[in-house]
Amino acid sequence: MEENHGKPWTASAQAGEAAQPAVAAAIRQNGELMQRFGIAGTPGVIWKDNQGKVQVKGGMPRLAVLPAITGLPEQKNDDKALDKFRWRRG
């Protein structure tokens, strides 16, 4: 889809719902789950915080909050492409 963005595209017969019913069902279930949590697009993140409360974030979280969400240590990353996900000071 990314390569064909904005161009006419037709799925192959092997990619259709009839050819892959389990995949189609999983995609449908994921879409329903996203709707229940109010997530309209990707990424969407659902997690339990330290108090056990379910939290929902539609869209990309700021990089500084990823350790709290994932429970993993912060990772240094100076990739300029990620600047829009960093906290802005000023």
Order of alpha helices (4+ residues) and beta strands (2+ residues): alpha-beta-beta-alpha
